[in-house]
Amino acid sequence: MKAAINLTLGLALSLGLVACGSVETKGDGTNNASVKKESVANYYSGYFFDAAISGLNVVPLKNKASKPKMKNYIRYDNVRWQLTGKVDGGIVVRVRENARSANTIGTIKGKPQVSFIALEGQRKSTVARLSKSKDVFVDGSGVVSSKNYATDNRLPAGAYIIRIKVHGTENWDRKEVYIEVK
């Protein structure tokens, strides 16, 4: 009896883990009721929109080990993207929907939220301002915190992680992009 309970519990746990490996996303917007499975590993990792920074395309990160400046970044495992070249210092971020957007995040709404993390101790001129959260609410109102905002779009030379977060009509997604400024 005890062995049967252990076997049943083990089977239930293993089936639960398999079920957590993918999620169903909504159909293609037609009357076709097909449901697409999307890996949970892709969620909130930047796969559901495309981006360009200062005219350079954001592409999957190749050879992460060759980027030693990133190793001390607290979210090292989440960096899955890089630019196709180096930026001159002026940062302009453009986002657009891709083939996976409709089934996961929906239509992109508003401007992307962009932040940067200097990987080599670079200093950037910023100004502190109050910011109301769009994601965290208390008693129906967004939480207010103090954030530092860049005074312009130019970054000093060096390596950075640029975090791009977009909100869609159905969900949100974020890319963490390794860039180098010359």
Backbone hydrogen bonds, N-H to C=O, Kabsch-Sander energy under -0.5 kcal/mol:
donor,donor_aa,acceptor,acceptor_aa,energy
5,I,1,M,-2.0
6,N,2,K,-2.3
7,L,3,A,-2.4
8,T,4,A,-2.4
9,L,5,I,-2.8
10,G,6,N,-2.7
11,L,7,L,-2.4
12,A,8,T,-2.5
13,L,9,L,-2.4
14,S,10,G,-2.4
15,L,11,L,-2.4
16,G,12,A,-2.1
17,L,13,L,-2.1
18,V,14,S,-1.9
19,A,15,L,-2.3
20,C,16,G,-1.3
21,G,18,V,-1.5
22,S,19,A,-0.9
23,V,38,E,-2.3
25,T,36,K,-2.5
26,K,103,N,-0.8
36,K,25,T,-0.7
38,E,23,V,-2.4
40,V,21,G,-1.3
42,N,39,S,-1.5
43,Y,40,V,-1.3
45,S,42,N,-1.3
47,Y,42,N,-0.8
49,F,46,G,-0.7
50,D,96,R,-3.0
52,A,94,R,-2.3
53,I,56,L,-2.7
54,S,52,A,-0.5
54,S,92,V,-3.8
56,L,53,I,-2.1
58,V,51,A,-2.2
59,V,57,N,-0.5
59,V,82,Q,-3.0
61,L,80,R,-2.4
66,S,63,N,-1.9
67,K,64,K,-2.0
70,M,67,K,-2.0
71,K,68,P,-1.1
73,Y,70,M,-2.3
76,Y,73,Y,-1.7
78,N,75,R,-1.9
79,V,75,R,-0.6
79,V,76,Y,-1.3
80,R,78,N,-0.8
80,R,176,E,-0.9
81,W,176,E,-1.2
82,Q,59,V,-2.6
83,L,178,Y,-1.0
84,T,57,N,-1.2
87,V,180,E,-2.3
91,I,89,G,-0.6
91,I,153,N,-3.2
92,V,90,G,-0.6
94,R,52,A,-2.7
96,R,50,D,-2.2
101,S,98,N,-1.2
102,A,98,N,-0.6
104,T,100,R,-0.6
104,T,101,S,-1.6
105,I,101,S,-1.0
106,G,101,S,-2.7
109,K,167,H,-2.9
113,Q,165,K,-2.9
114,V,112,P,-0.6
115,S,163,R,-2.0
117,I,161,I,-2.3
119,L,159,A,-2.4
120,E,159,A,-0.5
127,V,149,Y,-2.6
129,R,147,K,-2.7
131,S,145,S,-3.2
133,S,131,S,-0.5
133,S,143,V,-3.2
137,F,135,D,-0.5
138,V,141,S,-2.9
141,S,138,V,-1.9
143,V,136,V,-2.3
145,S,131,S,-2.5
147,K,129,R,-3.0
149,Y,127,V,-3.0
149,Y,147,K,-0.5
151,T,125,S,-2.0
155,L,89,G,-2.4
158,G,181,V,-2.2
160,Y,179,I,-2.5
161,I,117,I,-2.0
162,I,177,V,-2.8
163,R,115,S,-2.8
163,R,161,I,-0.6
164,I,162,I,-0.6
164,I,175,K,-2.7
165,K,113,Q,-2.7
165,K,163,R,-0.5
166,V,173,D,-2.6
167,H,109,K,-0.6
168,G,171,N,-3.1
169,T,107,T,-1.1
170,E,105,I,-2.7
171,N,105,I,-1.3
173,D,166,V,-2.0
175,K,164,I,-2.6
177,V,162,I,-2.9
177,V,175,K,-0.6
178,Y,81,W,-2.7
179,I,160,Y,-2.5
179,I,177,V,-0.5
181,V,158,G,-3.2
182,K,87,V,-3.1
